[in-house]
């Protein structure tokens, strides 16, 4: 079917940027992905772990393992690892939230640990593209194991440990999505995208035509901390208290856009606005951004999913209706962050 649509200039401009970055082959593929995203949003609750369709670059010309891997996530001696400096991110404001599909912190921890282990072997930091591919494959193996744990332990939909790992049946797309979102890539304009760099846990150095990825001092510290799932086979929680404290302290001091997103949501809920659609409308109003309703929902859902893992928020369900509330930890963090 063919359809003629008229896009506002600001939407067309942003779409062209993504096409120039190589994330979509043309405007048609962008629009198809957008329609698919909206259909998913209309049919499901995104915060329950739904991964939206995204036009990511496919791993062209190679097959990727989905079975066993020799990569280990066990802690090692990191005393010889040389951390990289922090990314500058000049001009990034408090409304430039982390992309909403980066909706869990456990996968970020997994990537940081694997990178720390590779760096502990000595030599140069790994090539970004190669590390993204190998880590995505390892994440699929690990995620499928977590999926079995979720089923065995009866984890509720929003509490599943496998959420955000590349476990879907669309293997190539899932691997590509994980590599670009949780590891990272260099955009067409030379900027770095992905959770590690945007959270200042990692950085990319360029040597000739190569882009290599390493950890910052904070990223190395995060990788070193013991994790219940990775290190203790404790599947009752995704993060330790030490990891939660570290993440909140790090983002408060060095990642103002993440801290700002948490503050906006905590203040909205603190003002008695607790329903999903009401929170969405209030985010758009308070940030004064031209985000579409689907974009607002994606950003809100991803940010809140990270906040749930950090213990800043809780939710109450009444049938299909969900109401959010700030926890004591969330309000204490908000008070101390002013």
N, C-alpha and C positions, 0 to 999 in steps of 0.2 A: 504494500500500500504506500502511496505517496501522499505527503501532506505539506502544505505551505504554511510556515509559521513566521511570525514577526517577533524578533527578540529585542528587548530594550537594549540600548547601546552598552550600558554597563555590564549586562550579562554576556553580550556578544564579545566584549573586550576580554572579560575573564575567561571565557571559553577559548578564545584564540590563544591566550597565554598557555593554557594547558596543552593545546595542540602543538604550540611551538616547543614546549618542554618534552614532547614525545609521548605524553601519557594517553593521547588519542590520535588515531591516524588522520581523522578529518572531523568536520563538524557533524556529519551524519552519525558517526560512531559515538560521539559525545552525546547527542540527543537521544540515541537509542539507549545508552547507559542511564541517562537521566530518567527516561520513561520507566525503565526497569526498576530503578531505585524507588521511584514514586509508587509503583505498583506494590513493591515489597512493603513500603511504609504504610500503605493503605490496608494491607492484609495482616500486618503483624506488629508486635511491639518491639521496636529496635533495641531497647535497653535489655531485653531478655536474651541478647546474644546474637541477634541476626546480623550477618555481615552483608552489607550492601554491595551491589555490583559496582566495580570501579574499573575504568579503562587504564590498566597498568600495562607496562611493557612486558610482553611475553618473553620467556627464556628461549630465544630462537635457536633452533638447530641443535639442541641438546636434550637428552633425556635426563630425568632426575630421579634419584632413588627414593622410594617411599617405604622401604623395608628397614633393615638394620643399618646402623651407622657406627663407625668407630669413634666418632666424636664423643668426648666425655664431658659431662657437666659437673663433675666432682671438683671440689676446691683443690687448688695447688699452692705452691710457694710463688707469690707474686713479687718478691722483694727485688727482682731484677727487671721488672717492667718499668719502662720509662713513659710516664703519662704525657699526653699532648696538652697544649694550651686550650682554653675554653673558646668555643666559637663566639664571634663578636655579636652577631644578630643586631646590628645597628638599625635603628628605625622601627623595630618590632614593638608594637604597642600592646596594651592590655586587652584589646579586642581581637588580637590575632591568636585565638585559642589553638591548642593542639588539635589536629584533625580528629574528628569524632570517631573515626574507625579505629584509632589507637585507643581502644576502650578497656584495656586491662594492663596491669603493671607486671604481672607474673611473666608474660612473654618478653617484656623489656628486661627483666632480671635474667631470664634465660639467655638472651642475646648477649648481655653484658658479661655473663659468666663464661660463655663459649669464647668470646673475644679475649677475655682475660687469660683463659687457658691457652689460646693460640699465641698470645703475646709472651706468655711465660716460657715458651720454647726458645725464645731468642730470635735474632734476625729482624728483618724489617717488618713493619705492620703489614697485614695481609692486603691484597688488592680488594677494593671495595666490592666490585662485581662478583668476584670469586667467593668472597666470604659471605655475601648475601645469598648466593645460590646454595652453598654448602650448609649454611645455618638454617635456611628455609627447609631443606631436606631433613635436617636433624630435628627441626621443630615439628615437622609432620610426624616423624616417628614417635617423638615424645608426646605430642598432642594426642595421637591415637591411643597411646598407653593411658593418658589421662582420661580420655573418653571412656575407656573401660572402667577406670576407677570411679568416674562419675556415676556410671550405671550401677556399679557394685555398691557404692556408698549411698545411692539414692539422693544425690545432690539436687537441690531445687534448681529450676531453670536459670535464675540469676546468679547462682552460686557455683556453677560448673567450672572446674579448673581448666577444662579444655577449650573454653571460649576464647576466641581470637587466635588460637593456634590453627595452622593450615590443615584442617581435618576434613574439609568438604570433599565430595565426590569429584568436583571439578578441579583435579589435582594441579594442573599447570597454572590455572588462574589463582588458586589458593596459595601456591608457592610464590608466584609473582607478587601477589598482594602482600604477603608476609615480608618478603625481602625488601620491598620498597617502603613499607610503612614502619616496620619494627627494626630494620637494619638501616636502610637509607639508600639514596642515590643522588647523583649530582644532576641538577636540573639543567635545562638548556641555557639558562642565564648565568650558570656557574654557581648558583646557590645550592646548599645542601638541604635535602628533605629527609625526614625520617625521625623516629622517636629518639634515638641516641643523641643526635646532634641537636634537635630542637629542645631536648631536656638538658643539654650541656653535659651529658654523660659520655659522649664521644665526640670525635672531630675527624675531619678528613684532611690529609695532606696531599699535595700534588707534586709529583716529580716527573718532569717531562710530560708525557701524555698519560701517566698513570695516576689514579686516585687510590690512596691507601687509607684504611680506617684504623683508628686507635681509640683508646679510652682517655678521658681526662682524669684528673686526680679524683674527682667526685665519682666518676664512673668506675674507677678501679676500687674505690672504697665500697661502692654499692655491690660490686661483683664479689668482694671478699666476705661480706656479711652472710652468715648462715641463713638458709631459707628452709622453711618447714618441708616443702614439697621436694626440692632438689636434694637436700642434705639429710633429712630426718624421716622421710617417708611418712610425714604427718600430713594427711590430706584433709584435715578439718579446717584449714585456713591457708590462703595463698601467700601471705607475707608474715614475717616475724614482727614483733614489737619494735625491734631494733631497725628493721627495714622501713617500717612505717615512720618512725621518728626521723630516720635519715632522709627519706623522701620529702617529708614536710619541711624539714629544716633546709634542705638543699633548694627546693623550689621557692621557699620564702626568700632566701638570700640571693639566688642566682637565676631563677626562671620566673620573672615577674608575670608573664602571660599565663602560666599555669596557676600561680597563686591568685592572680586576678580573677580567673574563671571560677576557682573555688569560692572566692569571696562573694562574687556576684550571686551564685546559687545559694550560698548559706544565708545571705542577707534577704534574698527573695523569700526563702522558706521561713526565715525568722520573722518576716513581716506577715506571716499567716497565709501565704500563697503556696499551696501544697499539691495541687493537681497538675498532671503532666501538661495539658494544653495551656493552663494558666501560667505555668512556669515558662513555657515556650514564648508566650506573648510578652511576658515581663522581661525576659532576656532581650528580645528584640527591641523593646521600648527603652530599657536602661542603657543598652549599648549603642542605640541609635545607628544600627547597621542595616544595610540593604540586603540582608540574608533572606532567602526564600524560606517559607515555612518548613520545607524538607531539610534545608541546610541548618536552620535553627534546631530542629529536632535531632539531627545527627550530632551536632556539637553538644547539645544539652545531654543527650543520652550517653555519648562517649565520656564526657567529663564526669557525669554522675556515676557511671560505672567505675571509673577510677576512684572516685570519692567513697563508694561503697567498700572497695577493697581496702581503703585506708581507714575505714571506720569513722568517717566524717558524717555519713548519712545512713539512714535506715529507711525502710519502706513498709507500708501497711497495705495489704490488698483486701478489697471487699468485692469478690467476684472478679470482674474485669477492670474494676476501678482501682487505681493505685494512688496512694497519697504518700508524700515524702515527709520526712522529718529530720531535723538536724540532731545528731547525737551530742552527748555532753562533751565528747572529745572535739567534735566539730565546732561547737560554740566556744570552747576554750581556745582552740587554735585561732578562730576568727578574732577573738578578743585580744590575743597576744600578738596578732599580725598587723594590728592597726598602726 
